[in-house]
Amino acid sequence: MLNRDSGPTVQVVKNGVVETRKVVTGMRSGGKVEIVDGLSDGELVVLRSGTLLRDGDAVRAVVAGETSLNEAK
């Protein structure tokens, strides 16, 4: 999650393309933040990225725990 002047956002992968979304946050605890609006069940959220990942960039999602980055190449 990114905290911008316009409010909190997350990056999602939709059809292999990065999209930045505004979200509404709820409770916070232990480094975790509840997202109460702005995402749907099953959407792929970017957890780690370089500083240059922007809207419209083509990416290949790697689901945490399912494969390593080396296997995804």
C-alpha positions in Angstrom: 0.0 0.0 0.0 1.2 3.5 -0.9 0.2 6.6 1.0 -0.1 9.4 -1.4 -1.4 13.0 -1.0 -4.7 11.9 -2.6 -5.0 9.0 -0.1 -4.0 5.3 0.1 -3.5 3.3 -3.1 -2.5 -0.3 -4.1 -1.3 -1.7 -7.3 -3.1 -4.7 -8.8 -2.4 -6.9 -11.8 -5.4 -7.1 -14.2 -4.9 -9.1 -17.4 -1.2 -8.9 -17.0 -1.1 -5.1 -16.7 -0.4 -2.9 -13.6 -3.3 -0.7 -12.4 -3.2 1.7 -9.4 -6.3 1.9 -7.3 -7.5 4.1 -4.5 -8.6 2.2 -1.5 -10.3 2.8 1.8 -8.4 1.4 4.9 -9.8 0.1 8.1 -8.1 -1.4 11.1 -4.3 -1.6 11.4 -2.4 -4.1 13.6 1.0 -5.6 13.6 2.1 -4.1 10.3 -1.1 -5.2 8.5 -3.8 -2.9 7.1 -7.4 -3.9 6.4 -8.7 -2.7 3.0 -12.4 -2.1 3.3 -13.1 -0.7 -0.1 -11.4 -0.6 -3.5 -10.5 -4.3 -4.0 -12.5 -7.4 -5.0 -12.0 -10.9 -3.8 -9.4 -12.7 -5.8 -7.6 -9.7 -7.3 -3.8 -9.9 -7.5 -2.2 -7.2 -5.4 1.4 -6.2 -6.0 3.3 -6.9 -2.8 6.8 -6.0 -3.9 8.0 -4.0 -6.8 10.7 -1.7 -7.9 10.2 2.1 -7.7 9.6 2.2 -11.5 6.4 0.1 -11.6 3.7 2.2 -13.1 0.2 2.0 -14.5 0.1 0.2 -17.8 3.3 -1.8 -17.3 3.0 -5.4 -18.5 4.0 -7.9 -15.8 3.8 -11.6 -15.1 2.3 -12.2 -11.6 4.0 -14.6 -9.3 1.6 -15.7 -6.5 3.4 -15.8 -3.1 4.0 -19.3 -1.9 3.2 -21.0 -5.2 6.5 -20.6 -7.1 9.8 -18.8 -6.9 10.9 -15.9 -9.2 13.4 -18.2 -10.9 10.7 -20.7 -11.8 8.5 -18.0 -13.2 11.0 -17.0 -15.9 
